[in-house]
């Protein structure tokens, strides 16, 4: 259904684009003719991903190291990008989450989720938006959210809060920036397993049959999400503004996805906490 050059002459920044769903979307954008920029904290990972995309699709793919939790770093990155040419599309993909009992979260742990997921997303959106508005340049902001914006989700409360706030931003800016030629849209993916997210959200000890209970009987494939993202940011989706598209096989209609954790023992929670601490070190 996609024209080969659907995203030709589009310059796209994907935050958290070095791995997982960010990399999958970036590859698809490049395949459809876009000029790609990916950013994140690990420059080695970003450069490896960008090099693979350049080799596979003979397209331009640039890696930029940036911690989007730092507003000044975001501003410096955007200034560097604009010195060459304006962006056309921003994909807010970078985020953080892990399962934890909310009453035991430290302020620092909560901020570790809120800072990239909410603050970083807003910093990037504001930095791109003000440049588009000043130049009279049309733009698109796509934010990757979750179905917790609809159902809430126990044991990942900071993430659910942050994603819900970004959905509010998406709806609000659709009205505020729409007349200026800037669209804001979002996707709420269900289970699209990635190495990082699966390790944080589906540790050993959680229900092993969760995917089979999806109404579609499976998890999502990265290409499916990348195709939806490609449509929403393209000119083919030009009349979609302020909307979040759910792509989860209908799973949120049955469950928020966290109910199995209500039965966890103290020992299981302690093991999860220890594993999280070990990953940080």
C-alpha angles and dihedrals in degrees: 000000000000124000110232093241097037092134099032114146091014116128109208133188117200116191114214087018099148098087146359120019092347091060091044091054092045092053092051093047090052091047088055092053104267127143104237133211120181126189137188143125099276108071094184092057092045093050092049091052094045092049091051091051092049091050096046099044104021087232134131113269122169129190121211125183110225135151100214090198086076111073092199091053090050091050091050091049093050092047090053092048093049092049087072099034139319122276117244099192136026119198112197100205105138114104143138135220144152136174117263141144103265096222090058097050115115119221088249092054092049091049090050087066101034096047100064098025099049111009096039092048091051093046092053093045094049093046093052095039097054091051093049092048094047092051097038088239120154117236146174129218117198116186123194107221133159141241088259083086086070105032104021114230129235119227093020096064099143090052092048089049094048095046091048090052091051089051088054088051090050093053094042097049091046086070098034098045101026093087088054092058097259120128124199120199138160144201125214104203122196121206110342100157117227129169094247101042096040091053092051100040105028106042123166109288098044122113107292094201097058095111093051090056092060108111087242092048096234148058124263125270119234092234090059092057092043091053093051091048091049092053095047095051095042128089086254087072095045095126095052110096133158094007133127116210115208115218107178108112090256094296096136090059088067104034144351087237100243105080094103089065091065088077098050118126126232088253092055092051092048091050090051092049091050091049091052091051091050092052090053091055 
